Amino acid sequence: MNQLNRELSPGHVLYGVEAKAVAKATNRDDVLLELYDHSKSLAVVHLTWSKKVQADPCWPTVRFFATWDDWVRDRLIPDSAEFRE
């Protein structure tokens, strides 16, 4: 979470959102966040690993998921299939 907080600018969709990191992809810079008090339950964030706030609020990129089932179906299964290839 420290890295995410370093990168978020005030205009980013996750700026000020309370979240907990629950998983990290080992083959890319993606982190799965559980979100609190947000319309979506989960977000996958692609960190830039820069040491500063991103000037463009589109970075780091984020993809939201309403439920764990959505994340499993739309992200975990496709990613694991890709990883096995």
Buried (B, 14 or more C-beta within 10 A) or exposed (E): EEBBEBBBBEEBBBEEBEBEBEBEBEEEEBBBBBBEEBEBBBBBBBBBEEEEBBEEBEBBEBBBBEEEEBBEEEBBEEBEEEEEE
